[in-house]
Amino acid sequence: MGAPSTHSPNPSPSTRPPILAHLDLDAFFAAVEVLEDPDLRGKPVVVGGDPHGRGVVSTASYEARAYGIRSAMSAAEALRRCPRAVFVRPRHALYRQYSQAVWDTVGQLVPRFERTGLDEGYLDLGALARDVAHARAVARAVQTVIRATTRLTCSLGVGTSKVVCKVASDRRKPGGVTVVPPGTERRFLAPLPVRALPGVGPRAEDRLRAAGIDTIGGLAALSDVELAALLPGSVGRVLRDRARGIDPRGLELETEPVSVSSEDTFERDVTDRKTLHAEVRRLSEQVAERLRASGLAGRTITAKLRYADFSIRTRSTTLSAGVDDAATIGDVACGLLDRGLRERPGALRLVGVGVAGLSPYRQLSLEA
């Protein structure tokens, strides 16, 4: 009889490969502009600078991308390719509000994540999914929740490393999920153009293509001598490792909370100010309780308003000192809510309260 097998069919969480996902909001800036102005729906929307000047495209809707319009293209070239394109100037403050709403939503489902931009970040699905097949269902759930709360769509790539997830999230846009099972990373990457590999810029691409290397698989197959001649130094070795699906980087998680917030969606859209104030004060109680439990106070108070059409507005103010009491937070948040409704009246489907600018709370002693 042979020796007993030491292979475990169900590896423990400490030994199994990580299960990560890269989340990428689809044509984010353009999608927000369509939410803000439904008349833009179905039109080729270009967010960027003046097409009659030296403006540059920031984001293009998928209708505009059908004409070959891409980010970083000159706005004049975008207009030449699609004379009927609708050009919109970027509104970064507005995009930050929508981004925060998305990541607040993600955090309720996936506690461990790393934001790498307004429209993208990495999720740790290891505690939620037993394997990558199960992770696909989790990724679909993330898409569903984001769509339900913000009406924005996203694409996700699921795999065992950041580089594989990042590449995979771009394979089925918009609204797709691409899963790369463990052991198939190199095969997945191999046929893709070398520029699709994160870290390969224009100069590296030119060097590789000049040597006849057009695919990620070609980069992965380079010997040490060949690599040193084309991409000398540690950067070349890192890129070759990534081309092989090897990427040891973990998620850069925030160890301390940057804000404490609470929000709730009404069963029916609400216009009555008394009802809205009562809800804001209830949420302020929840926020204050969490602050006190964490020994924190915050200076910046924010009220969040989501309207019946799913558009989002936030209004904030910063106090001279940190607070953790519900009455003060509620007073300020109600005032911010009123300000938001003066600037844009309408029925609300959701309100939220947040406190940021956190620091440890120190009660001053009254004793001598």
PyMOL commands that set and color helices and strands:
alter all, ss='L'
color gray80, all
select helices_A, chain A and resi 28-36+38-40+62-65+75-81+92-109+132-150+162-169+185-189+194-196+202-210+216-220+224-230+234-243+273-294+326-343
alter helices_A, ss='H'
color red, helices_A
select strands_A, chain A and resi 20-25+45-48+57-60+86-88+113-117+120-124+154-159+177-179+259-270+296-307+312-323+348-360
alter strands_A, ss='S'
color yellow, strands_A
deselect
rebuild
show_as cartoon
